[in-house]
Amino acid sequence: MTYASSTIGAVIDDVNRRYFLPAIQRPYVWSSDQVVALFDSLLKGYPISSFMFWAIDEQTKREVRSYRFLENYRPDAHNEPVSLEGRDAVLVLDGQQRMTSLLIGLRGTFAEKKPRLRKSNPDAWAARTLHLNLLKDPEDIEDDDELGVTYGLSFREHTPRNNHRQYWFKVGSILAHREEGALDGLIQRMRRELHHGVSPYEAELAERNLRRLHDVVWRDDVINFYTEMDQSVDRVLDIFVRANDGGVKLSKADLLMSMITSKWSNGRAREDILGFVDDINTRLHAPNRITKDWVLKAALVTGEFDVVYNVANFTSDAIRQIESNWLGIKQAIEKAFRFVNRMGLSADNLGSLNAVLPIVYYMYRQPDFTFRGTAEFEQINAEAMQRWLLNSLFVGTFVGHSDQTIALARQVIRDTLKTSRNFPIEELFAAMARGGRLSRLDAQAIDELLEMDYKGKRTFVALSLLYPDLDWSEAHHVDHIIPQADAARSILRGRNLSEHHIEEIIAASNRIGNLQLLPAGENIEKSALPFRSWITGRNSDYRQRHLIPDGPHLWDVTALPEFVRAREKLLRERLLTTAGVRQ
């Protein structure tokens, strides 16, 4: 290795022209506060640690996939791939986060969410540039700054208006003033623009701060770096892993992604996997929340590898097999999540991603299964997978020691598929029980279910267990049978009820005994009618399906506590029967 140093300005001028990222690098993870702290450290003359570069030859350029640095950060932004053939190219092995932060602060933007707007709203994100308040004295320490930042650095969407206490300078503008003459002209312009209320001392402070910024960018050799000349990818991967042992720790997924990318034949593992994650999370019927970690674990499961998520299991042979079967893996995951979303489960209420892995494995082994067909085989197995997933989610089958549970489920499905194409729900229940894992409702779980209320995280799953033959072609909502509006305190007081009775009614209103699942359209229709008109228009078959107790005297809000007790008794009976629990 050779050692050298350079100015920030000279290096930044070459970023995305000469300096690029190798495929083994992870995504950018710094916050805007960390970027501010980095520039504050530089202005104070603090060291920012050395960088490690890799000078690559033409042969290595063809073998190693490379990426551009991010200049304009957004949470959904990915580094763009770039061809290095014919370029004088150097890859950054250690220092990506710092280099990207310098680039954003000097040449780019950092997108941050505006308050009171949803993240999914495109207008919620504002691209902000780094500014320096030249009138802020770095010797004035503010106790409330946890990062110890004393220079007036801040990301701003627009350059603020100047006054007697602030003169905001866009930090990146210093790149256009490399020479001393250009700096002198910039200082003269700044002095002319200072507010008339600024004192001579404060004007000198502004000039000192501006000169300090210029020194940091154009005069001080603060970029200290080693350059690796060896062209061995394995050696460089080892250097990369060791170099990233400090700072923001490499997650297991980052390391595995680095290894996989370096051995993926076309070098596009990052785009393939991250792009697929984005597709599942944002482009299906409902939003999901899978991660690259989970996708890589699903690849281990479908590939018949050890399911433990560690580096040792991602051998070269395993990576080659995963790449070879990547299309089938993606199709199985997508079909599984279309099935899960069709059941009304999504990012908001799918409590365990690992609970979906047995279904992914079954889909992978049964590529012709669509779960949407009208054939008896598909209907029976779709219902079996639904019952397995709902039970597993509710009782927490995959909470703790999930690797053993995943491996056991895979073994049961694999063994069953030797003689049958059916999803082996009963075999899974039996195997889990033998292994000491609860995977279906028992009397204790049913008691727990009946204590749930409207805001519970598992309430949708619990209600779904009551409808094993539900038609999921339409979205379903959790609905209060006796409407919340009828149980409002002001309404109840108007009926001259005692405070004790009112409290009982309000407490019963949100219990699971007053909740049901309704198709979206029917729920809207119900909301538009007085409750008594709606309920009397439903026949006994309908009431039996939703386990609504007979007796019009229970359908008035004043009898809500009695209604809930009666309905929870019916719920218990149905759940005990469905689960096969002896009463």
C-alpha positions, 0 to 999 in steps of 0.5 A: 500500500502507498500513503498520501494526502489531499485536500477535500476540494481536490478529492470531491472534484474527482468523485464520480469522475475518478473515485467510485464505489465497489459492489461490496459496499453497503448503502449510505446510512448517515443522518443529516446530524452526522453530516453536520457533525462531520463538517463541524469536526473539520472546521475545528481541525479534528482528524476524520480518520484515514480512507482506503482506496483501491486502484484497479486495472482494466481486467478488474474493472470488467470483473468488479461491478462499481457504483456512483456515489450518492450526491442527492440523498433520499431514503429510497435512493440507491447508488447507480451502477457505472462502467469504468472501462477506459477510465482512470478509476479508483474504488473507495474501500473504507470511508464511503459514509464520510466521502458521501457526506462530504459530497452531499454537504458540498455538492448535493442535497439531503432530503428530509421529511416535512412535518405532518405529511406521510412518508408515502407522499412525494411532497413530504420530502424536501431536498436541503443543502448545507449552510453555514451561519457565518455570524455564529461564534464557534466559541459560544457553546450551546448546552443542548447540542448533544453532538457538540456542534458549535459552528452554525451549520444547518441543512436548509431547503432555501437560503434564509434571509440575513439579519443582524444575527445571521448570514447564511452561506451555502457551504458548497459555494466555496468549491467555486472559489479555490484561488485566494483572489476568488476568496478575497472577492467573495469576502468583499461581497459578503461584507457588502451584504451583511446587515447594517446592524452587524458590528465590526467585530461580528464582520471580522467573525464572519470573515474568519469563519469563511476563511476557515471553511476555505482552508478546510476545503482548499488548503488543508490536506485533511484527506489521508488515504492508503491505496491498495494496488493488489487486484485480488478480489478476495484480498480486497474483500478481507480488507474491506470487512476488517476496515469496517469493523469500527464506526457504523458497524456492518450489519450481517446483511451488509456483509452478506450482500457484499459477499454475494455481490462479489460472487454474483456472476453479473455483479448485479446482486444489489440491484436484483435483491434491493429492487425485488425488496422494493417491488414486494414492499410497494407494488403489490396489493398492500404495503409490505415490510420485507428486508434484504435479510429476510430475502436472503434467509428465504434463499437459504430455506428454498435452497435446502441450506442450513437456515441459520443466517450467518456468513458460513452458510453463504458459500460460493456454491450456495451463492451460485445456486441461489443465483441460478434459482433466483427467478424461482425464489422471487416467484415463490416469495411474490406468490406468498405475499400476494396470498398473504395480502389477499388475506388482509395481512400487510406491513401493519398487522403481519407480526412475523415474516418468518411465519411466511417462510413455510408458505414460500418453501411450499410455493417454491416446491409447487411452482404451478400453485396459484392459490387463485384457481377454482380447482378443489385442490387449490381451494383446499390448500389455500384454506390450509395455508391460511389456517396455518399462517393465522394460527402461527401468527396468533400463538407466536410459533416463530417467536424465539428459536425460529431457526429450529422452527423454520427447519422443522417446518421445511422438513415436514413439507419436504417429507410430505411432498414425496407422497402428496402435493397438499400443504401438510397443515395437520402434519405441521401442527403435530410436528410442532407439538412434538417439538414443544412448539405451540402452533395452533390455538389451545384453550389458553390462547383462546382465553387470551384472544377473548381479552383482546380489544380494537387497538390490539396488534393481533386483533385482525388476525384473531378475528380472521380465525373466526372466518375460515371460509372467508372470501378474501376477494374484497378487502375487509375491515375491523368493524364495531358491531354496535357502533362506537358512535352509539356508545359515546359518553354524551349520547349515553348521558342523554339516555339518563344512564348512571355513570357506572353503567356508562363506564361498563358500556364504554369498556365493552365497546372495544372488546373483541366481543363487539368486533367483526370483519366486514367487506369494505363495501358492507362496512360503508353501508352499515355506517350509513344506517341506524344500527337497529335498521341494519341489524334487523335487516340481517337474517339468522344465517347472517347473524350465525356467521358473525356470531351475533346473539339472538334477542333484539333486547341485546342489540341496544347499546344499553345492553352492550355489556350483556351483548359482549358477554353473550357473543364472547361465549359464542366465539369461544365455542366456535374457536374451540371447535375449529381448533379441535380442543375438547371442552 
